[in-house]
Amino acid sequence: MMTKTIPMTTQWTTMTNKPDGTSGRAVLVLVAAGASSRMGGIKKEYLPMNGGTVLSCAARIFLETLPFSVVAVAYPPAQTDAARAANEDACRAALFADPRIAGIHASAQTTFLFVAGGATRQESVLRALEAVAAQCEGENPLVFIHDGARPFVSAQIVRDCHAAAEQYGASVPALPPVDTQKEADAQGFITRHLTRARLAAVQTPQVFRLQALVRAHRAAAAQHIECTDDTEIWDRFAADGKTYQRTKIVAGAAENRKITYPSDIPAQTKTEHDMQIRTGLGYDKHVLVAGRRLMLGGVAIPFEKGEAGHSDGDVLLHAITDALLGAAALGDIGSYFPPDDAQWKDADSKTLLATVWKDVAAAGWTLGNLDCVIALEQPKFLPHRDAVRASIARVLGADMEQVFVKAKTGEKTGDVGTGKVVEAFATCLLVRR
């Protein structure tokens, strides 16, 4: 962490003037362009962590906390086009290793940019800012600049930085130093005794108004001035005491550390709190009529009757679809495929299930298992069970062992027992890490 001397009280209060500038929209710059030399040549941002990578963990907390319209990632520079393309591909793969971020990307609500970095962190940030500014031409959103190797940032820090930057134009999380701080000369002698209450060890994200920060970075580059971080650039070239004040400090956290050495990565990064488990319950019922195919799990079962329905009537796939939607809290089959919509007339229920599963998977869920019951008097289901299980597994991209289907009769009683209807029940287990 970087230590700065700043004019502040122990409560870290500063001026309260609110700068001009648009608000609401936010963009994110992730800096991952370093060589990770202290990691023994291992690119630390790409190391596995919590179902993704260090980089994806650093990004995910922002995307789950605030709506970001643009995310720009600075990746390591290279001397040749081929090497640069390989670096970009590696960075892209590391970011989208977490299916939740891949889902956000697929939704097309956030634009992801990958930018070749420069020789220094400052140059890498400027290149990413130029790409973001081009994407946000004519707008002045808040830009969050965050270390790609700082995956433990909290939602609270993100929200606090956002609120402070909205009010003051610039913000940064920081911690008061624990040890007494001294300033030393080149020979190692103390030259100044610093007041600890007026010191802060700053972290990221560092948040600023985009247009002013871009101008400040350009000014620093033009004058060949190397600064310790973006808050120094802001305070030297953007903060004028009128439109923008100096950077406002909010409370940081000891957990919000940057990974620098292999020992900084916990031996076990997955805990029981990192894994979410959801169950879903689905049910469907269709009348059996002559002249229709009997569809169960995407398989046509030879029989004299089939399900009446707006689509192909596959009662089992409909129950499974509702179970998955319920577990993921995404709706139900009727809201996805309204029965009064002509485009779903005689639709293949495998296509409906595949559409829903794509959204469920994009939300980060993976299938634990499916357990289903078909209530059907005739025909016998057992000869077709494995074909039905395999069909469902193919649609969900799952192993056949994750899908099981049982059949029960109505014992000659009720609508099922008299052959009037077929019913299906489905339960599912979804897991998200």
N, C-alpha and C positions, 0 to 999 in steps of 0.2 A: 504494500500500500504506500501511497505517496503522502508525505507530511507537509502541511502548508501552515505558515503563520498568517492568521487572519484577524481582523478587528471584530471581536464578538465577545459576548458575555458567556458565562457558563450555561445559560439557557439558549444560546445561539440565536439571538434575536437580531434582525437587521431592519433595513428600511422597508416601508410598507407600500411604496408607490407601485401601482400596477401599470405595466407598460402597455402601449398600443400593440395590436397584433391580433390576427385571427386565432380562434381556438377551436377545439373539438377534434379536428383531424390530427392524427399522430403517425409518425414514421419511425422506423427502427433501423439503426446501423449496428451490425455485429462485426467486430474486428477479430478476424481469425487469419491474419496474413503473416504472422510470425513464424520463425523456423523451429520453435520449441527446442532450442539447443540444450536447455537444462533438463530436458526429458530424455536425453540420450538419443536424439534424432527421431523420437516418436512424436507424431503430430498430436498434441494433447487434446485439441478440440475434437478429434475424430475417435477418441477412445470410447469403448462401449460404456453406456450408463443408463440405467433405468428404462430399458426397452428401446433405447435410441443411442445417442452419443452425448458427449459433453456439450457439443455445439447445439444439438437439438434440445437438450435440457435447458441451456441458457436461453434459447429462443422461446420455448414453449410457455414459460411462466408469463412472458409479456403478452403472447397471443391469447392466453387464457384469461388475462386480467383486463386488457383494454383492446378496443378495435384499432388495429394498425392497418393503414391502407397500403403501405409500402414497407418491405423489409429488404435491406441491402446488406449483403455479406461480402466483406473484403477477404479474399483468399490469397495465398502466397504468390508473388510475382514469379515470372520465369523468363528465360532468355529467348526461347523459341516459341512459335505458335503451337507446336505439338505439345510442348511441356506445359504451356499456359492452359491449353484445353484439358490436359490431364489433371491439372490442379483444380480447374473449375469443376470437372466431373467429380473429383474426390470430395470437394466441398459440398457440392449439391447432394451427393449420396449421404454425406454425414448429416446434413440438415434434415433431409427427408427420411432418415432412418427411422424416425418416430412416425408411425402411421397417422397420428393425430395431426402432425404438421403437414404431412402429405395430403390429408383430407382438407385442410384449410387451403392448400395450394389448389386442389382440385375444384374447390368451390368458386374459384375465380374472384373472391372478394378481397384478396390481398395479392398485390403484385410483388413477386420475388425477383430481386436483381442480384447478380453475382459479378463482382468487380475485382479485377486484378489489383492487388495492393501495391505499395511502393517500397522504397528502401527503408523507410522508418514508419513507425506507427502513425505519426502526424501526417505523413504523405498518404498513407493508406486511408486514413479517415477523410482527408480532403477528396481523394478520388471517389470514395463512396458518397460523400456529400454532393459532389458534382452530379453523380448519377441520379441521386434522389431529387436534387433541385430540378434537373431536366424533366423528371417524371412528374414533379409537382409545380410545374411552371405557372407563375401567377398566384401561387398560394404560399402561405407562411405558416405551416404546421409546426408543432413541437417535434423535435427530432431527439430520440433517445439514442445515445451512443454507449454501447455496452461491450465489455470484453467477452469474446466467444468462449474463453476459458474460465468464465465465472458463472458456473451453472447453479449456484445455491442462492441466488437472489430471491427475495420473497415478493409475493403479491403486494404486501403492505408497503415495501420500499418503492415498488413501481407506482402505486397509487399516490404515495406521499410526494415523490418526485414530480409526478404529473401535476398535482395540485399546486405545489410551490412554483413550478415553472409557468403555469398558467397565470399566477399572480405576479411573479417577479421577472419572468423572462428567461431565467436560468436557475437550475437547481442541481444538487449533488448529494448523495448520502455520505455520511462520514461518521467516524468514531473518535471520541477523545482518546488520546494516547494513554496507555497504562503506565509506561515508564516515564521518568523525568527526561526531558529532551534538552540536548546541548548542541551548539553549533561549534564545529571544529575547523581548524585550518588544514592545509595540505600536509603538514607535519604531524597531525594528530593531536594538537593542543586545543583545548577548549578556548574559544574566542568570545562566546556569548552564552549566557544562561537564559534559556527561553522559559516563558510562563506557560505551564502546561494547560491551564484553563483557557488559553487563547490559541491552542493548537488543535488541528483536526487531521485525522488520517482518512483521506477521501477514497471512495470506492467508485464503482459504476453501478447503475447507469448515470451518465451525466446528460442533462436535458436542457435544450436551448430552443429559441426561435430559429427556424431553419435559415431564413434569408440573412439575418444578422450574423449567424455563425459562419455561413459560407463566405461572407465578405471578410470576416475576421481571419479565417483560415487563409484566404487568398492574400490578405495583407501580410500575414506572417511569412508565407511562402515567398512573396515578392521581396521581402526584406531579409530573407534567409535567417529568420529567427526560429530557433528550436525551443519549444516550450515543453514543460513536464507533462502536461495533459491539456484537455480541451477547456477546462475552467480557466487556466492561465491565458490561453488564447482569447477567450471571451472577455476576461477582465482587462486585458491589455488593449484589445482592439474593438470591442463591442460595447462594453459597459461605459456609458457616458453620464450616468447619474440622472438622466432625464427620461429618455425613452426606455433605457434598460439599466437596471442596477447590477451590482456585482452578484456573483453566484450565491444563491441562497442555500444554506445547508439544512438538510433534514437528517433525522436519525438513521444511521446505518445499522448494520448488524455484524457481529463477529462471524456468523455463519456465511456471510456474503463474501467469502474469500475467493481469491483467484488461484487456479491450479497452476503451479509453477514447477513443482518437483513431483516425481511419482508418488511420494509419500502423502501428497495432498489429496489423492484420490482414495476415498474410503475403501477398505477391503471388500465391504459388502454394501453396494449402493441401492439394492432393492430391499425394502422392508415391507412388512405387512401393510403399512400405511400407504405404500406406493401402489398397491394393487387394489383395484375396485372389482367387485363381483356383483353381478346383477342376475336375477332370475326373471323369466317372462312366461306368461301363460296365454295360450291361444286356443280358441274354440271356433268351430264352424259346423254348419249343418245344411244339407241340401236335400231337396226332394228328389227321389229317383223316378225317372220317366223313360218311356220307350223312345227310341230314335236319337238318343244321346250316348256318347262314349263315357264309360266309367273310368275317370282319371284319378289315380291315386299316386301322389308323389312324383308326378311327371310321367307315369307309366300307364299306358292304356291296358286295362284289365278286361279280358274277354267276358262279356255279360250282355244280357238282353236289355238292360237298362243302364242309364247313366245319369249324372247329376244335372239337374236344371239349374241354370245360372247365367248371369250376364257374360262372364268369361267362359272358359272351358269347364268351370265348375269344380276344379280340383280341390276338394274339401280339405285334404291333408296339407297341401301347400298353402292354402289360405290360413289354416290354423297356425302353421309354422311362421308364416309372414307376420301374423299378428303377435305371436310370442316374441319374435325378434324386435319388432317395433316397440312393444311394450317394455321390454327389458332395457332398450336404449333410450326410452322416453322420447321417441320420434313421431308418435302418432299411432294411427291404426290403418288397416288396409282400405277402409272406406274413404279416409281422408286422402290417401295416396292415389287411389283408383276409384273415383266415384262411380257408382253403378248406373248413374244416369248419363255418363259420358260415353258417347258413341265409339270413341277410339278404343275402348276396352271391350267392345263387343267380341265375344268368342276369343279373347286374348289367351295366349299360352301362359298359364300360371307360373311356369318356370321363369319366363321373362319378368313377370311381376316380382317374384321372389328375388331374382338376381338384381333388379333395380333397387329394391329395399336393402338387400345385403350390401350393395356398394356404399350406400349412405351409412349403414351401421358400421361397416369397416372403416369408412372415412372418419367416423367419430372416434376411432381408436379401439373399437371392440374386436375381440377375437372370440371364436366359438369354443366353449368348453365341451358341451355336449347337447344333443337333442334327444328327448324321450317322448314318444308319441303313442297315442292309442286311437285306433279306428274302430268305431262301433258299426258293424255291418253284418247282416244276417247271411246274405249270399252275395257273391260267390266266396269260396274259401280263399283267404288271403295268404296263408302260409307259403304256397308255391311261388308267390310273387314277391315275398318280403325282401330278399336280398337285392333284387332288381330295383325295388323302390328305394331301399337304403342307398344303393350306389347312385341312383339318379339324384337324390337330394344332396348327397355328399358332393357330387360334381358341381351342382349349382352353387354351393357354398364354398367350394374350394377346400373341403374338409376331408379327413380320412373317414372311411366307412365305419370305423370303430367309434366315431363320435356321434353316429346317428343310429337310433334304434326305433323300430316301429312294432307295436303289438296290435293284435286284433281281438275284439270281443264281439259276441253276438248279443242279441236282445232276448235270447231264450224264448223265442216265439211270442214275446209280449211287447206291447208298446209299438210306436212307429218304427223303431229299428227292427224289432222282432217280426213285424208283419211285412217287412221289406219296403216300407214307404219312404224311408229316409236313410241317409248315411251321415254319421257324425264323426268328427275328429277332434282330439284334444292334443295339445303340444305344450311341453315345457322346455325351456332352454336355459342354459347357463352361459353368460357372457363374461369375459374377463378383460380388464383394461389396466395396463401398467403405466 
